Amino acid sequence: MFLGWYDPDKKTPARFKLEDALERYARKFGRPAEACLTSPEDAAELAADRDAPALPTRGVVYIPRFTFYVGIDVEPEAEVKLAA
């Protein structure tokens, strides 16, 4: 399950946007997020920022810039096993 977070402010570093998304996820679901999916540009910015939250982050081309999906990254095969 992921929470989508969009912040188009170009002046705000990705680190702060991710922190806001993580805080909202924890408030909404009562537990911390374990992964982040974002655009390759935002993922590169987070990787270069040593003050960014320590969270597995993956840049994927189908997510637009300034958008962050935070949550639990479950492998599709694991979901099939749970459904069986």
C-alpha positions as CSV (number, residue, x, y, z in Angstrom):
1,M,0.0,0.0,0.0
2,F,1.4,3.4,-1.0
3,L,0.4,6.9,-0.3
4,G,0.9,9.4,-3.1
5,W,2.4,12.8,-2.4
6,Y,2.7,15.6,-4.9
7,D,4.5,18.9,-4.3
8,P,5.2,21.0,-7.4
9,D,7.2,23.6,-5.5
10,K,10.5,23.8,-7.4
11,K,12.3,25.7,-4.6
12,T,11.7,23.0,-2.0
13,P,14.3,20.2,-1.9
14,A,13.1,16.7,-2.5
15,R,14.3,15.7,1.0
16,F,11.6,18.0,2.6
17,K,8.9,16.7,0.3
18,L,9.8,13.1,1.2
19,E,9.8,13.9,4.9
20,D,6.3,15.4,4.6
21,A,5.1,12.4,2.8
22,L,6.6,10.0,5.4
23,E,5.0,12.0,8.2
24,R,1.6,11.8,6.5
25,Y,1.9,8.1,5.9
26,A,2.8,7.4,9.5
27,R,-0.2,9.5,10.7
28,K,-2.6,7.9,8.3
29,F,-1.5,4.2,8.6
30,G,0.0,4.2,12.1
31,R,3.3,2.8,11.0
32,P,6.4,4.0,9.1
33,A,6.8,3.6,5.4
34,E,9.4,1.2,4.2
35,A,10.1,2.4,0.6
36,C,9.7,5.3,-1.8
37,L,9.0,5.3,-5.5
38,T,9.6,8.6,-7.3
39,S,10.8,10.0,-10.6
40,P,14.4,9.3,-11.6
41,E,15.2,13.0,-11.2
42,D,13.9,13.1,-7.7
43,A,15.6,9.8,-6.8
44,A,18.9,11.2,-8.0
45,E,18.4,14.3,-5.9
46,L,17.6,12.2,-2.8
47,A,20.6,10.0,-3.4
48,A,23.0,13.0,-3.6
49,D,21.5,14.6,-0.4
50,R,23.2,13.0,2.6
51,D,20.5,14.5,4.9
52,A,17.6,12.8,3.0
53,P,15.7,10.1,5.0
54,A,17.4,6.7,4.9
55,L,14.8,4.8,3.0
56,P,15.0,2.5,0.0
57,T,14.2,4.8,-2.9
58,R,13.6,3.7,-6.5
59,G,13.3,6.1,-9.4
60,V,10.9,4.9,-12.1
61,V,10.0,6.5,-15.4
62,Y,6.2,6.3,-15.0
63,I,6.1,8.5,-12.0
64,P,6.1,12.3,-12.8
65,R,8.6,14.7,-11.3
66,F,7.8,16.0,-7.8
67,T,5.6,13.0,-7.0
68,F,6.5,10.5,-4.2
69,Y,4.8,7.2,-3.4
70,V,5.7,6.1,0.1
71,G,4.6,2.8,1.7
72,I,5.2,-0.9,1.8
73,D,6.7,-2.3,-1.5
74,V,5.3,-5.8,-1.8
75,E,6.6,-8.0,-4.5
76,P,3.8,-9.2,-6.8
77,E,4.7,-12.8,-6.2
78,A,4.3,-12.3,-2.5
79,E,0.8,-10.9,-3.0
80,V,-0.1,-14.0,-5.0
81,K,1.1,-16.2,-2.2
82,L,-0.9,-14.2,0.3
83,A,-4.1,-14.5,-1.8
84,A,-3.8,-18.3,-2.1
